[in-house]
């Protein structure tokens, strides 16, 4: 199973719990999922989606004379100038 397939499987589990109306503990108990794994993977997926999901609109001002835009983007620990 690839990493993306595992992520998709866990997203289905997390969505299943959310729509079940059950508490996380009850859902995990019923589906034989360690609650620590549920919380850990849910947090990691949220962090991953926060970094990779969505769009960011960048607008630059006119610089006279032309110079660096001064825009710096940080994704996780990576900095792009």
N, C-alpha and C positions, 0 to 999 in steps of 0.2 A: 504494500500500500504506500503510495507516495505521500509526501508531506501535505500537499493540497487536498488529497483524498481524506487524510486524517482530520485536517481542519474542517472540511465539509461535514464529515461525520460528527465531529464535536459541535459544530454549529447547529446541526439537526437535533442533537441531544439537548443542547441549551435551549433551543426554541421549543422543543417538546416539553421541557420542564416549565417554561414560561407560560405556555398555553394550557398546561394540564390543570392549573389551579392548585397544584400541590406545592407544599414547601419543598425547598431543595433537598432537605434531609429525607423527607418521605419519598420523593421522586427517585433519589439516588438509592435508597434502601430497596424500593420496589424493582429498580432496574439493575441492581447489584453493581452500582458505580460508587467508588470511594468518594465521599464528599470532598476530601482534600484535593483529589484530582479534578473534580468538577470546578471548584473555586479557582484552582491554579490555572487550569486551561482556559476558563472563561476570562480571567484577568489577562492572560497572555494574548488571547484573541482580540480583546478590546484594545490592548496596547498596539498590537500589530495593525489593526484596522484604523486606529487613530493616526498611525504613521503613513499607511499606504492608501487609505480611503479618502475620497472627496477630492475637491479641486480647490485650488488657490488662485485667485486672480491677482496678477501683479501689474501695477501701473507705474510707469516711470515718468519722471518729470523731464522737461527739456533742459539739458545741461549746456550752458554756454560758458566757456568753450567746452567741446565734447570731452568727457572724462568718464571715469568708471561710474557705473550706476549706483554703487554703494549697497547693492542688494546682497544679502547673505542669507542662504537657506540652510537650515539644519534639519536633517532627517536622522533621528536616533543620535548616534555619535559622530555622524559624518557632516562635515561642513562644506558647502559649495559656495564659491564666491564668483 
